[in-house]
Structures are given as structure tokens and as C-alpha cells.
């Protein structure tokens, strides 16, 4: 069916621009799981050399009273988790482990062409660290888990890191632990939403007995994600795992599991009451290894809405090593932040819970909890080993993201000195009665451990990488790692005339570049920031590389111009959307770089490089359709970010022709700059999130489109082609894996199409559908963007967990 409609042009300047600064999720995309039961896997190492250090103090918090804070960051707004990724990867459909495994097998079956990928950078910025563990037997040795980057090892007290994880398995690590015998345990799949929890599945638990040089899969392959691992201090063969499951409820192993002795026979010791609940935190009494604390978390979401709490959430204790469990909910009083007044009892308002024991006084137990929408619910203290609790000060920073954190850490030398994970690093020196901020670190805290070999040394992991303090974490005593190439990149730009002039938008680390206003690109491992918040779309003017752009979350965009050794920044003018996705599309016209397109629920066009905009599509839900009621987020931060434009593709050879795709699966074309629109409905195209549209630079009727999501069966259908302007479409996916295709790139002179996917980069020559994997040695983490250099001899790939990589392209 061909639908052609027109609408009357008029001014929309009276419609307010909807841009809100919420602390958005800097999400993680988790690499798809690779089940390798019984196989020993060797780690890879891509680190080395001398590297400069970049300052990462983005914390602007000041908290004199221990309660409210300003959670701001650099210009571009505050940064937090990127929930939109889960929507994007699934296209609103539950994803099963079988679908992921099928896609993995399809990817592995394709032949490989080309040479080997090599790491570019950045290596000095740092990315999300989900857990860390200090090796007590080796001075200055620490292991960290990167959200989408595997396990890394440092032997110089956290200054530089080397990969200690094989590239061929899932790079998403949710938990790390080490037994007294030196055995390392790693749990794959990140339990922090979004973390890909609805889409990407970990492949269970792994163990290494040689410091991460080799790993063996050790069961729980259907656990989805791992929230925490603890090892019995008296018996290193006794291991507890908090299996979080996945947000869609399709992961079969969830709850608290225990491993006794040798072998892989995990026993479910604390089951969950439903398939939306999983294990999330654990703590063992260091003086009584039979006393174990565990928390369960009831949380779920669909395409556009999430509820991160429920009746399955709760705090539990076992006094017999995990055979029997008692729910702990005896609270004397009500926390001032607990609007429901239900404490730790089973209730729809009970969200994520974190628990910690004071090592030097195990009767002191701390608990922090959030609501189903992430607000602070309560902080509690027990002085009798959990028999009873008392509400205390406000541990949370009022960020509204308790589902992103839920962790507490207690100084092993002082039961009254503790830290709480939040956007800021929250510290208390009086047992939780009052709180302040430990400054000098990046936002979004996830991991901490004191070094038993250092009197006052403590390590910290957050969305900005790894930090070390030699003063027990005192404010402004933190030192940032100098080499940790684990960034999560959303988008990438390459200057048309200079293949070393690169820019990328990073999860929670702003937009970064390889040059400055005073110096051209040099060491490509060292990047510097030019935009704050979560970095998203980045562009470089193809006629003048001194003009470039960046957007942070929800379409906060700026133009930058370098001249005479200085840089001028200009914020975009008013636009006309009432809904804008986190990763809003920003596109330069291919024939006139002064023309800029921006997509929300309507399409805006600027002819003065973003200073002013004119709406060129009909208002409201015309292009996107309405937000389905069941997908309308009810939380305080994420409304009005679904049912939006996700791709804009103007044609080079037809100045008034533009193709547009949406997250609701609608694909449109206008040939008169928006006066009339044609929807490609009834053409056999998928109704899924549109990830990429590429228009042939010499033929406006020749177009490629890529979709997200998974499909049942063995036929992929995520790349489509038209040669007649959309009158008909052909599925050219061939034997590509049945997973999301994130980005397309087209080398028209060579008739070669490239596809970036969650399982690698692939290419097809002359439209023959004989897809091959592009290159060797690219880590198994999602590739969200790919770019060709101006001479088409080199490809750059932006990975979501292992920074940016490069490859010399094959000519055949």
C-alpha cells in the first residue's frame, strides 16, 4: 500500500522545544553470550606502552547536610544509564536465549575476509566498571570487570590495565570474586538495567586458576545476568551466586545458587517467587561463614516502560550456609524517604536492595533500598546481625536511580565508615547517620574494595573507569587509571580529508575527539572531551573539518568551530518535537553542509548549521504513531522518549528527497522537503526499530535500510534494499545472523555494503548476499557504528565496551 498525504505548511515557532535534563542511563550493551561449556579459553592482551592521564573529575556535588544534592555534570546535562538501548535491541519483543544462541551460531558459520582489527582508542578516558577484586597474594594487583569489555588486570596498583579475558566470548561481565586459593570467578551478563538485560544474555559463570590467563565455563548458562558472586572465606570451593535472570523473564536460572566442592553442580538454595525476580546482592559474615545475606529483586520492562520493583524483592538471611532462609523485615520505625511506609516487607514499591556487613564488627549490617521507579526508599542499620533494623540517614543522593546502583561498602578497619553507590560517591563517617560526597571521581558508582596489602588503599570502579585512593577514599584523594580502553561508543565521525581526525560519543563520558583547537591529531590513543553528559551523535563538516557537532542525551546539541587556536561553541536553536529519543538523529545534508536535520517525533531542518530550525513534517504522531499505553513510561525520568524518529537520510542526487525511519517501525519518504509524505506500508518490511538508512550517493532510488530485533527461525531479515525508490523491497540479509543490525555503510564505487551488528562487522560485495565477517580479532561486543575514511581504504568501528578499532579494507 502506498500512502501519500499532504499537510499545510505553517509556523511552529509557538510550540515549545521539549528538552529535559534527566539523569539518563548510560547503558550498556552486553555482548551476546557464547556457550563454551567444558572449553578452556585463553585471554587476550591489547594493552601496553606509556599513556597520558586525563582528568575525569565530573562531580559537581556539594552536600553539607547529608541529604539533597545537585547531580549535574559538564555542559550537556547529567549522565546516567541509557535505557533506550534495551528498546532498540529488542524492538519491543521478548528475546529468548535460543534466539541469541542461534544468532551466534549463524555469525560463527560465516567465512572471514580481510586482515586483523587493531585498537585505536580512547584508552585514557575509561568506561563503566561493574565490579572489581583485589588479589591479596600479589601486591598492586587488581582485576576489574568492564560492562562490555571483559576482565582486565593491573599489576601497577590500577594505573594501567591489560586484558585478562578472551575476545571470543561475551565481553559483558556482571560480577567478579576471588577465593582464598586465588581462583577467580566471573559472572557474565550485567544485572544493572538496562545493561542489555532484556536482549543480551551472559553465558553463565567462569573460573580461572591462573590469574585470568585461561578461563573455563562453570555452569549457570541460563542465568541471563549475574548480580554478585561471593566465595566462602573458610572454603574456597563453596561459592554463592546471585543469578539475576533477565528483564523479559525468559532466563530460566534465577535466584541464589550455591556450589559445594568440585564440579559444576550448582544448587538453587533461594528460589524466586516469580519469573520477574532474580538474585542481585550477597554478603557473607567474615567470622561466621555459615551466615549469608542475600537480596532478591523483582523488576521487569517492556519496549517503552519499566517497573523496577515488586512483591518478589526482599532481604534474606541464612544461618546454616544457605540451606534455609529467613526474610528480614523487622524495622523499628519508617524511613523518611519511604512514601509507602512498607520498609522491607513484600510490596509493589520495593525495588533494588543492597546489603553490606562491617568486616570488623559483623553484627553491624547496612541495607539500602529504592522504589520501583528508582527513588530512595530507605537506608537501615542493624547492630544485631539483621534481627532488627533502624532507619538512619539518607544514603542516596536523591538521584532517582537506585535501580542502577544498590551497593554499599564498609571500611574493614572502621564499622562507622562506609560508602553508598549513587551518581555521586556517598560517604558516611558516623555509621550512616549523615552523608556527604567524596569528590574527585566520575559519576555512577558500581564497585569498591579495600586492598589488604595497603594500609589505607581502596579501589573504586564507576562509569568513568578505575580510581585508587591511598587515604581510605577521602574526598579529592582519588587517582584515575591512565590506560583502560573499555569505552562504550554510540556514534563515530571521521573527517573526510583526515583519517586521523576522529570523534565519538561515549556512554557517560561525553563526546571526545583526537585533536584540540590548538593541535592536530597525534597519539590516537589519547582523546579529549568537547561535550558533556552522555555523548551521542557526532558529526564533522565534510567541507571544513574545523566545524563539528555533538549531541548529548535527548537531543541537546551544539556546533563547535575551531579558529585561530580557540574553539567557539554554539547551542542549537529551538526545535519542535514533544518527544525525543535518547539517541536522537542528527544529519548533515550531503550537498550542503549548512543544512542540518534533527529528528524527534517531528522532523526539523536548519539551513544555518543549527542556529534556527523549521519543522518540515506534520505535527504530533503523524510519522511515528502514538505511544502505546502499555509502553508509556510512568517513572519520573523516561517519559516522552519513545515513538520518535531514529533515522534521517537525505539523498545526494535529489535535493528534496529524504527517507525517515522510526522506533515504531515506520519508514517514510518525501520528495518535496516534507510537503508530502509516502509511507512504505504493505511492502513486506519488518515493523521494528529502524536502525540505519543509507541512500546511494549516485541514485536516490537505491536505498538500504537496517532493522533491529531478533526473529524466529533461520532466515534473517534485518537488511533490505530498494532500487526503485521504495516501490518494492528485497530482503538481502542472506545468512547474516538473526540479530540487530546497528549501522550500514556503503562504498558505492566498489559496490560493497558493510553491516555493523551485535555480533561483529560483515560485508557483502555487489549485492550477491554472500556475506562475510570483516576481519579477525574484533572483540565479541556490539558494534554500534562504522565509518569509512574519505579514500574508502580504512574502516573504523565503534564498539560498546572495547573503544574504537580500525581495519584496512579488503579490495575483493
C-alpha positions, 0 to 999 in steps of 0.5 A: 500500500502506498500512502501519500498525504499532504499537510499545510505548511505553517509556523511552529515557532509557538510550540515549545522545544521539549528538552529535559535534563534527566539523569539518563542511563548510560547503558550498556550493551552486553555482548551476546553470550557464547556457550563454551561449556567444558572449553578452556579459553585463553585471554587476550592482551591489547594493552601496553606502552606509556599513556597520558592521564586525563582528568575525569573529575565530573562531580559537581556535588556539594552536600553539607547536610547529608541529604539533597544534592545537585547531580549535574555534570559538564555542559550537556546535562547529567549522565546516567544509564541509557535505557533506550538501548534495551528498546532498540535491541529488542524492538519491543519483543521478548528475546529468548536465549535460543534466539541469541544462541542461534544468532551466534551460531549463524555469525560463527558459520560465516567465512572471514575476509580481510586482515586483523582489527587493531585498537585505536582508542580512547584508552585514557578516558575509561568506561563503566566498571561493574565490579572489581577484586583485589588479589591479596597474594600479589601486591598492586594487583587488581582485576576489574570487570568492564560492562562490555569489555571483559576482565582486565588486570593491573599489576601497577596498583590500577594505573594501567590495565591489560586484558585478562579475558578472551575476545571470543566470548561475551565481553559483558561481565556482571560480577567478579570474586576471588577465593582464598586459593586465588581462583577467580570467578566471573559472572557474565551478563550485567544485572544493572538495567538496562545493561542489555538485560532484556536482549543480551544474555551472559553465558553463565559463570567462569573460573580461572586458576591462573590469574585470568590467563585461561578461563573455563565455563562453570555452569549457570548458562541460563542465568541471563545476568549475574548480580554478585558472586561471593566465595566462602572465606573458610572454603574456597570451593563453596561459592554463592551466586546471585543469578539475576535472570533477565528483564523479559523473564525468559532466563530460566536460572534465577535466584541464589545458587550455591556450589559445594566442592568440585564440579559444576553442580550448582544448587538453587538454595533461594528460589524466586517467587516469580519469573520477574525476580532474580538474585542481585546482592550477597554478603557473607559474615567474615567470622561466621561463614555459615551466615549469608545475606542475600537480596532478591529483586523483582523488576521487569520492562517492556519496549517503552516502560519499566517497573523496577520493583515488586512483591518478589524483592526482599532481604534474606538471611541464612544461618546454616550456609544457605540451606534455609532462609529467613526474610528480614523485615523487622524495622523499628520505625519508617524511613523518611524517604519511604512514601509507602511506609512498607520498609522491607516487607513484600510490596509493589514499591520495593525495588533494588536492595543492597546489603553490606556487613562491617568486616570488623564488627559483623553484627553491624549490617547496612541495607539500602533500598529504592522504589520501583521507579528508582527513588530512595526508599530507605537506608537501615542499620542493624547492630544485631546481625539483621534481627532488627533494623533502624532507619538512619540517614539518607544514603542516596543522593536523591538521584532517582536511580537506585535501580542502577546502583544498590551497593554499599561498602564498609571500611574493614578497619572502621564499622562507622565508615562506609560508602553508598553507590549513587551518581555521586560517591556517598560517604558516611563517617558516623555509621550512616547517620549523615552523608556527604560526597567524596569528590574527585571521581566520575559519576555512577558508582558500581564497585569498591574494595579495600586492598589488604596489602595497603594500609589505607588503599581502596579501589573504586570502579564507576562509569568513568573507569578505575580510581585508587585512593591511598587515604581510605577514599577521602574526598579529592584523594582519588587517582584515575587509571591512565590506560583502560580502553573499555569505552562504550561508543554510540556514534563515530565521525571521521573527517573526510580529508583526515583519517586521523581526525576522529570523534565519538560519543561515549556512554557517560563520558561525553563526546571526545575527539583526537585533536584540540583547537590548538593541535592536530591529531597525534597519539590516537590513543589519547582523546579529549572531551568537547561535550558533556553528559552522555555523548551521542551523535557526532558529526564533522563538516565534510567541507571544513573539518574545523566545524563539528557537532555533538549531541548529548542525551535527548537531543541537546546539541551544539556546533563547535568551530575551531579558529585561530587556536580557540574553539567557539561553541554554539547551542542549537536553536529551538526545535519542535518535537514533544518527544525525543529519543535518547539517541536522537538523529542528527544529519548533515545534508550531503550537498550542503553542509549548512543544512542540518536535520534533527529528528524527534517525533517531528522532523526539523531542518536548519539551513544555518548549521543549527542556529534556527530550525523549521519543522518540515513534517506534520505535527504530533504522531503523524510519522511515528504513531502514538505511544502505546499505553502499555509502553508509556513510561510512568517513572519520573525520568523516561517519559516522552522518549519513545515513538520518535524518529531514529533515522534521517537520510537525505539523498545526494542526487535529489535535493528534496528527497529524504527517507525517515525511519522510526522506533515504531517501525515506520519508514517514510519518504518525501520528495518535496522537503516534507510537503508530502509524505509516502509511507512504505506500508504493505511492502513486506518490511519488518515493523521494528526499530529502524536502525540505519538508512543509507541512500546511494550517493549516485541514485536516490532510488537505491536505498538500504535500510537496517532493522533491529530485533531478533526473529524466529527461525533461520532466515534473517531479515534485518537488511533490505534494499530498494532500487526503485525508490521504495516501490518494492523491497528485497530482503538481502540479509542472506545468512547474516545472523538473526540479530540487530543490525546497528549501522550500514555503510556503503562504498558505492564505487566498489559496490560493497555494503558493510553491516555493523551488528551485535555480533561483529562487522560483515560485508557483502560485495555487489549485492550477491548476499554472500556475506562475510565477517570483516576481519579477525580479532574484533572483540565479541561486543556490539558494534554500534557504528562504522565509518569509512575514511574519505579514500574508502581504504580504512574502516573504523568501528565503534564498539560498546565496551572495547573503544574504537578499532580500525581495519584496512579494507579488503579490495575483493 
